[in-house]
Amino acid sequence: MAVLNGTLSCFKQMDDIQFNHWTSLLEKRTGMYLPIERRSFLETSLGLRMKEIGIEDFSTYYQHLHSEKNGKREWLTLVDRLTVHETRFFRHQPSLDFLEKEILPRLFKSELNRKKIQIWSAGCSTGEEAYTLSMVVNQFLQKFQRQCYLAVTGMDISIPALVTARKGVYDQYKVRHVPEKYLEHYFIKQDNNRYQIIEQLKKRVCFVPFNIIDMKKTLLEPMDIIFCQNVLIYFNRERRKQIINQLVQRLKPGGFLVLGAGESLNNPHPELEKIKFPNSLAFFKKN
Ligand SMILES: C[S@@+](CC[C@H](N)C(=O)[O-])C[C@H]1O[C@@H](n2cnc3c(N)ncnc32)[C@H](O)[C@@H]1O
Protein backbone atom coordinates (compact mmCIF):
# COMPACT_ATOMS: atom_id res chain seq x y z
CA MET A 1 0.00 0.00 0.00
CA ALA A 2 1.16 3.54 -0.70
CA VAL A 3 0.81 6.46 1.69
CA LEU A 4 -1.15 9.24 -0.02
CA ASN A 5 -1.53 12.65 1.63
CA GLY A 6 -1.37 10.99 5.02
CA THR A 7 -3.92 8.31 4.10
CA LEU A 8 -3.32 4.78 2.93
CA SER A 9 -3.95 4.16 -0.72
CA CYS A 10 -4.84 0.66 -1.83
CA PHE A 11 -3.45 1.29 -5.30
CA LYS A 12 -0.24 -0.10 -6.64
CA GLN A 13 2.83 2.05 -6.98
CA MET A 14 4.50 2.37 -10.36
CA ASP A 15 8.22 2.08 -10.86
CA ASP A 16 10.30 4.84 -12.49
CA ILE A 17 10.15 3.25 -15.94
CA GLN A 18 6.37 2.94 -15.81
CA PHE A 19 6.04 6.52 -14.54
CA ASN A 20 8.14 7.76 -17.47
CA HIS A 21 6.06 5.76 -19.96
CA TRP A 22 2.81 7.15 -18.63
CA THR A 23 3.95 10.76 -18.35
CA SER A 24 5.44 10.66 -21.88
CA LEU A 25 2.18 9.29 -23.27
CA LEU A 26 0.15 11.99 -21.53
CA GLU A 27 2.54 14.74 -22.57
CA LYS A 28 2.57 13.59 -26.18
CA ARG A 29 -1.18 13.28 -26.53
CA THR A 30 -2.49 16.10 -24.33
CA GLY A 31 0.50 18.29 -23.48
CA MET A 32 -0.24 17.62 -19.80
CA TYR A 33 2.90 17.87 -17.72
CA LEU A 34 3.08 15.66 -14.63
CA PRO A 35 6.19 16.20 -12.49
CA ILE A 36 7.43 13.48 -10.15
CA GLU A 37 5.57 15.12 -7.22
CA ARG A 38 2.30 14.17 -8.94
CA ARG A 39 3.16 10.50 -9.12
CA SER A 40 0.69 9.50 -6.42
CA PHE A 41 -2.04 11.47 -8.23
CA LEU A 42 -1.28 9.50 -11.38
CA GLU A 43 -1.18 6.16 -9.54
CA THR A 44 -4.50 6.86 -7.82
CA SER A 45 -6.28 8.16 -10.93
CA LEU A 46 -5.13 5.25 -13.06
CA GLY A 47 -5.79 2.81 -10.21
CA LEU A 48 -9.38 3.98 -9.78
CA ARG A 49 -10.09 3.63 -13.48
CA MET A 50 -8.37 0.24 -13.69
CA LYS A 51 -10.49 -0.99 -10.79
CA GLU A 52 -13.66 0.10 -12.61
CA ILE A 53 -12.80 -1.90 -15.70
CA GLY A 54 -11.14 -4.83 -13.94
CA ILE A 55 -7.54 -4.32 -14.97
CA GLU A 56 -4.94 -5.07 -12.34
CA ASP A 57 -1.63 -3.71 -13.52
CA PHE A 58 -0.41 -0.55 -15.18
CA SER A 59 1.23 -2.35 -18.12
CA THR A 60 -1.98 -4.16 -19.11
CA TYR A 61 -3.88 -0.88 -18.88
CA TYR A 62 -1.23 0.82 -21.01
CA GLN A 63 -1.69 -1.87 -23.69
CA HIS A 64 -5.47 -1.61 -23.38
CA LEU A 65 -5.25 2.11 -24.19
CA HIS A 66 -3.38 1.26 -27.36
CA SER A 67 -5.75 -1.48 -28.47
CA GLU A 68 -7.57 -1.16 -31.79
CA LYS A 69 -10.90 -2.14 -30.32
CA ASN A 70 -11.54 0.05 -27.26
CA GLY A 71 -8.36 2.07 -26.90
CA LYS A 72 -9.74 5.30 -28.33
CA ARG A 73 -12.85 5.34 -26.20
CA GLU A 74 -10.94 4.41 -23.05
CA TRP A 75 -8.46 7.18 -23.75
CA LEU A 76 -11.26 9.78 -23.72
CA THR A 77 -12.47 8.49 -20.36
CA LEU A 78 -8.99 8.56 -18.89
CA VAL A 79 -8.28 12.08 -20.12
CA ASP A 80 -11.47 13.23 -18.45
CA ARG A 81 -10.33 11.65 -15.17
CA LEU A 82 -6.89 13.23 -15.31
CA THR A 83 -7.87 16.77 -16.25
CA VAL A 84 -8.93 19.35 -13.69
CA HIS A 85 -12.34 20.80 -14.50
CA GLU A 86 -12.63 23.29 -11.71
CA THR A 87 -14.51 26.33 -12.97
CA ARG A 88 -17.34 28.64 -12.01
CA PHE A 89 -19.57 31.35 -13.38
CA PHE A 90 -18.08 34.86 -13.14
CA ARG A 91 -14.84 33.28 -12.00
CA HIS A 92 -12.53 36.25 -12.51
CA GLN A 93 -14.35 39.55 -12.22
CA PRO A 94 -11.35 41.77 -13.22
CA SER A 95 -11.15 39.99 -16.60
CA LEU A 96 -14.88 40.48 -17.08
CA ASP A 97 -14.55 44.16 -16.17
CA PHE A 98 -11.78 44.34 -18.74
CA LEU A 99 -14.06 42.74 -21.33
CA GLU A 100 -16.87 45.17 -20.60
CA LYS A 101 -14.90 48.38 -20.10
CA GLU A 102 -12.01 47.97 -22.53
CA ILE A 103 -12.42 45.21 -25.09
CA LEU A 104 -15.99 45.75 -26.19
CA PRO A 105 -15.78 49.57 -26.46
CA ARG A 106 -12.51 49.21 -28.40
CA LEU A 107 -13.97 46.63 -30.79
CA PHE A 108 -16.93 48.86 -31.55
CA LYS A 109 -14.71 51.93 -31.91
CA SER A 110 -12.48 50.18 -34.42
CA GLU A 111 -15.45 48.99 -36.46
CA LEU A 112 -18.39 51.31 -35.95
CA ASN A 113 -20.81 49.22 -37.93
CA ARG A 114 -19.71 45.89 -36.45
CA LYS A 115 -22.20 43.11 -37.20
CA LYS A 116 -20.56 40.17 -35.46
CA ILE A 117 -18.48 39.32 -32.38
CA GLN A 118 -16.79 35.96 -32.18
CA ILE A 119 -15.43 34.69 -28.91
CA TRP A 120 -13.57 31.56 -28.01
CA SER A 121 -13.44 30.00 -24.54
CA ALA A 122 -10.43 27.69 -24.89
CA GLY A 123 -10.48 25.02 -22.17
CA CYS A 124 -14.10 25.79 -21.31
CA SER A 125 -14.65 22.83 -18.96
CA THR A 126 -18.37 22.43 -18.15
CA GLY A 127 -19.39 25.66 -19.88
CA GLU A 128 -19.57 28.26 -17.11
CA GLU A 129 -16.91 30.48 -18.68
CA ALA A 130 -18.50 30.44 -22.15
CA TYR A 131 -21.96 31.25 -20.76
CA THR A 132 -20.54 33.98 -18.53
CA LEU A 133 -18.88 35.63 -21.52
CA SER A 134 -22.07 35.47 -23.54
CA MET A 135 -24.08 37.00 -20.68
CA VAL A 136 -21.63 39.87 -20.20
CA VAL A 137 -21.44 40.64 -23.92
CA ASN A 138 -25.18 40.35 -24.36
CA GLN A 139 -25.71 42.76 -21.49
CA PHE A 140 -23.35 45.23 -23.18
CA LEU A 141 -25.14 44.89 -26.53
CA GLN A 142 -28.49 45.55 -24.90
CA LYS A 143 -27.22 48.50 -22.88
CA PHE A 144 -25.83 50.24 -25.96
CA GLN A 145 -28.57 48.96 -28.25
CA ARG A 146 -26.16 47.34 -30.65
CA GLN A 147 -27.51 45.01 -33.30
CA CYS A 148 -24.64 42.61 -33.43
CA TYR A 149 -24.50 38.84 -33.82
CA LEU A 150 -22.72 37.12 -30.93
CA ALA A 151 -21.12 33.68 -31.30
CA VAL A 152 -19.25 32.03 -28.43
CA THR A 153 -17.42 28.74 -28.95
CA GLY A 154 -16.41 26.72 -25.92
CA MET A 155 -13.80 24.04 -26.54
CA ASP A 156 -12.28 21.37 -24.34
CA ILE A 157 -10.52 18.03 -24.48
CA SER A 158 -12.95 16.42 -22.03
CA ILE A 159 -16.04 15.00 -23.73
CA PRO A 160 -18.03 14.52 -20.47
CA ALA A 161 -17.34 18.17 -19.58
CA LEU A 162 -18.68 19.24 -22.98
CA VAL A 163 -21.80 17.10 -22.54
CA THR A 164 -22.56 18.98 -19.30
CA ALA A 165 -21.80 22.30 -21.00
CA ARG A 166 -24.21 21.57 -23.85
CA LYS A 167 -27.04 20.79 -21.43
CA GLY A 168 -26.69 24.22 -19.83
CA VAL A 169 -28.34 23.09 -16.60
CA TYR A 170 -26.63 23.81 -13.27
CA ASP A 171 -27.53 23.20 -9.65
CA GLN A 172 -28.01 25.92 -7.05
CA TYR A 173 -24.46 25.63 -5.75
CA LYS A 174 -22.98 26.13 -9.22
CA VAL A 175 -24.89 29.34 -9.83
CA ARG A 176 -23.97 30.85 -6.47
CA HIS A 177 -21.57 33.36 -8.05
CA VAL A 178 -23.99 34.54 -10.71
CA PRO A 179 -25.08 38.11 -9.87
CA GLU A 180 -28.79 38.39 -9.19
CA LYS A 181 -29.61 40.43 -12.31
CA TYR A 182 -27.94 37.83 -14.55
CA LEU A 183 -29.60 34.93 -12.73
CA GLU A 184 -33.01 36.49 -13.25
CA HIS A 185 -32.38 37.40 -16.85
CA TYR A 186 -30.52 34.39 -18.25
CA PHE A 187 -31.66 31.35 -16.24
CA ILE A 188 -34.95 29.57 -15.73
CA LYS A 189 -35.37 27.97 -12.32
CA GLN A 190 -36.65 24.43 -12.63
CA ASP A 191 -38.76 22.56 -10.07
CA ASN A 192 -35.79 20.53 -8.84
CA ASN A 193 -33.80 23.65 -7.84
CA ARG A 194 -31.73 23.47 -10.96
CA TYR A 195 -31.15 26.40 -13.27
CA GLN A 196 -31.44 26.16 -17.05
CA ILE A 197 -29.70 28.66 -19.31
CA ILE A 198 -32.37 30.38 -21.41
CA GLU A 199 -32.67 29.31 -25.03
CA GLN A 200 -31.88 32.76 -26.49
CA LEU A 201 -28.48 32.65 -24.81
CA LYS A 202 -27.85 28.97 -25.39
CA LYS A 203 -28.19 29.33 -29.13
CA ARG A 204 -25.36 31.86 -29.11
CA VAL A 205 -22.97 29.32 -27.56
CA CYS A 206 -21.69 26.07 -29.00
CA PHE A 207 -19.31 23.48 -27.56
CA VAL A 208 -16.75 21.57 -29.57
CA PRO A 209 -14.10 19.00 -28.65
CA PHE A 210 -10.53 20.05 -29.23
CA ASN A 211 -7.00 19.47 -28.10
CA ILE A 212 -5.22 22.72 -27.39
CA ILE A 213 -1.86 21.28 -28.44
CA ASP A 214 -3.28 20.25 -31.80
CA MET A 215 -5.16 23.31 -32.98
CA LYS A 216 -4.37 22.73 -36.64
CA LYS A 217 -7.39 20.45 -36.75
CA THR A 218 -9.78 23.17 -35.53
CA LEU A 219 -11.55 24.78 -38.40
CA LEU A 220 -12.43 28.05 -36.78
CA GLU A 221 -12.60 31.49 -38.28
CA PRO A 222 -10.26 33.96 -36.59
CA MET A 223 -11.71 35.26 -33.33
CA ASP A 224 -12.24 38.76 -31.97
CA ILE A 225 -11.66 37.61 -28.41
CA ILE A 226 -10.03 34.51 -26.95
CA PHE A 227 -10.33 33.69 -23.26
CA CYS A 228 -7.90 31.00 -22.17
CA GLN A 229 -7.90 31.04 -18.40
CA ASN A 230 -6.54 28.47 -15.97
CA VAL A 231 -5.45 26.15 -18.76
CA LEU A 232 -1.81 27.04 -19.47
CA ILE A 233 -0.82 26.12 -15.91
CA TYR A 234 -1.05 22.44 -16.88
CA PHE A 235 1.66 22.71 -19.54
CA ASN A 236 5.40 23.13 -19.46
CA ARG A 237 7.08 26.29 -20.70
CA GLU A 238 7.75 25.03 -24.25
CA ARG A 239 4.17 23.84 -24.69
CA ARG A 240 2.80 27.13 -23.37
CA LYS A 241 4.82 28.98 -25.95
CA GLN A 242 3.49 26.73 -28.73
CA ILE A 243 -0.08 27.17 -27.48
CA ILE A 244 0.24 30.96 -27.37
CA ASN A 245 1.61 30.93 -30.94
CA GLN A 246 -1.40 28.93 -32.08
CA LEU A 247 -3.86 31.14 -30.21
CA VAL A 248 -2.33 34.24 -31.79
CA GLN A 249 -2.84 32.68 -35.22
CA ARG A 250 -6.51 32.16 -34.41
CA LEU A 251 -6.97 35.78 -33.34
CA LYS A 252 -7.97 38.56 -35.76
CA PRO A 253 -5.63 41.53 -35.99
CA GLY A 254 -7.09 43.98 -33.47
CA GLY A 255 -8.44 41.07 -31.41
CA PHE A 256 -7.84 40.35 -27.71
CA LEU A 257 -6.35 37.44 -25.81
CA VAL A 258 -7.24 37.17 -22.12
CA LEU A 259 -5.30 34.74 -19.92
CA GLY A 260 -5.59 33.88 -16.24
CA ALA A 261 -4.17 36.72 -14.13
CA GLY A 262 -1.31 34.59 -12.76
CA GLU A 263 -0.31 32.97 -16.06
CA SER A 264 2.59 35.24 -16.92
CA LEU A 265 4.24 34.96 -20.31
CA ASN A 266 8.01 35.08 -20.14
CA ASN A 267 8.49 36.16 -23.73
CA PRO A 268 5.29 37.69 -25.02
CA HIS A 269 4.55 36.95 -28.66
CA PRO A 270 5.87 39.70 -31.01
CA GLU A 271 2.39 40.28 -32.45
CA LEU A 272 0.91 40.85 -29.00
CA GLU A 273 0.83 44.04 -27.04
CA LYS A 274 0.14 43.80 -23.32
CA ILE A 275 -2.71 45.94 -22.07
CA LYS A 276 -2.61 47.30 -18.58
CA PHE A 277 -5.75 46.65 -16.58
CA PRO A 278 -5.88 45.98 -12.81
CA ASN A 279 -5.48 42.31 -11.80
CA SER A 280 -5.77 40.95 -15.30
CA LEU A 281 -3.49 39.63 -18.02
CA ALA A 282 -4.61 40.61 -21.48
CA PHE A 283 -3.10 41.28 -24.88
CA PHE A 284 -4.08 43.06 -28.05
CA LYS A 285 -3.05 41.59 -31.41
CA LYS A 286 -1.33 44.33 -33.36
CA ASN A 287 -2.96 45.29 -36.65
C1 LIG B 1 -9.27 24.33 -14.69
S1 LIG B 1 -10.25 24.15 -16.11
C2 LIG B 1 -10.47 25.84 -16.57
C3 LIG B 1 -11.88 26.13 -17.00
C4 LIG B 1 -12.16 27.60 -17.35
N1 LIG B 1 -11.32 28.07 -18.41
C5 LIG B 1 -12.01 28.49 -16.14
O1 LIG B 1 -11.06 29.26 -16.06
O2 LIG B 1 -12.86 28.41 -15.25
C6 LIG B 1 -9.07 23.57 -17.30
C7 LIG B 1 -9.71 22.92 -18.52
O3 LIG B 1 -8.71 22.71 -19.52
C8 LIG B 1 -9.02 21.51 -20.18
N2 LIG B 1 -7.82 20.98 -20.84
C9 LIG B 1 -6.72 20.39 -20.30
N3 LIG B 1 -5.88 19.98 -21.26
C10 LIG B 1 -6.44 20.32 -22.43
C11 LIG B 1 -6.05 20.14 -23.79
N4 LIG B 1 -4.91 19.52 -24.13
N5 LIG B 1 -6.87 20.61 -24.75
C12 LIG B 1 -8.04 21.22 -24.43
N6 LIG B 1 -8.47 21.40 -23.17
C13 LIG B 1 -7.68 20.95 -22.18
C14 LIG B 1 -9.50 20.59 -19.08
O4 LIG B 1 -10.27 19.51 -19.59
C15 LIG B 1 -10.31 21.56 -18.20
O5 LIG B 1 -11.66 21.53 -18.50
PDBQT file of the ligand as one rigid body, heavy atoms in Angstrom, charges set to zero:
ROOT
HETATM    1  C1  LIG A 301      -9.265  24.327 -14.686  1.00  0.00    +0.000 C 
HETATM    2  S1  LIG A 301     -10.250  24.150 -16.113  1.00  0.00    +0.000 S 
HETATM    3  C2  LIG A 301     -10.470  25.841 -16.575  1.00  0.00    +0.000 C 
HETATM    4  C3  LIG A 301     -11.879  26.135 -16.999  1.00  0.00    +0.000 C 
HETATM    5  C4  LIG A 301     -12.162  27.604 -17.351  1.00  0.00    +0.000 C 
HETATM    6  N1  LIG A 301     -11.323  28.074 -18.413  1.00  0.00    +0.000 N 
HETATM    7  C5  LIG A 301     -12.012  28.486 -16.142  1.00  0.00    +0.000 C 
HETATM    8  O1  LIG A 301     -11.058  29.256 -16.056  1.00  0.00    +0.000 OA
HETATM    9  O2  LIG A 301     -12.860  28.406 -15.251  1.00  0.00    +0.000 OA
HETATM   10  C6  LIG A 301      -9.072  23.566 -17.301  1.00  0.00    +0.000 C 
HETATM   11  C7  LIG A 301      -9.714  22.917 -18.516  1.00  0.00    +0.000 C 
HETATM   12  O3  LIG A 301      -8.709  22.713 -19.517  1.00  0.00    +0.000 OA
HETATM   13  C8  LIG A 301      -9.017  21.512 -20.175  1.00  0.00    +0.000 C 
HETATM   14  N2  LIG A 301      -7.818  20.983 -20.845  1.00  0.00    +0.000 N 
HETATM   15  C9  LIG A 301      -6.723  20.395 -20.304  1.00  0.00    +0.000 A 
HETATM   16  N3  LIG A 301      -5.879  19.975 -21.259  1.00  0.00    +0.000 NA
HETATM   17  C10 LIG A 301      -6.443  20.316 -22.428  1.00  0.00    +0.000 A 
HETATM   18  C11 LIG A 301      -6.047  20.140 -23.792  1.00  0.00    +0.000 A 
HETATM   19  N4  LIG A 301      -4.910  19.519 -24.133  1.00  0.00    +0.000 N 
HETATM   20  N5  LIG A 301      -6.869  20.609 -24.753  1.00  0.00    +0.000 NA
HETATM   21  C12 LIG A 301      -8.043  21.222 -24.431  1.00  0.00    +0.000 A 
HETATM   22  N6  LIG A 301      -8.469  21.397 -23.174  1.00  0.00    +0.000 NA
HETATM   23  C13 LIG A 301      -7.679  20.952 -22.185  1.00  0.00    +0.000 A 
HETATM   24  C14 LIG A 301      -9.502  20.590 -19.078  1.00  0.00    +0.000 C 
HETATM   25  O4  LIG A 301     -10.273  19.513 -19.588  1.00  0.00    +0.000 OA
HETATM   26  C15 LIG A 301     -10.306  21.558 -18.202  1.00  0.00    +0.000 C 
HETATM   27  O5  LIG A 301     -11.660  21.527 -18.497  1.00  0.00    +0.000 OA
ENDROOT
TORSDOF 0
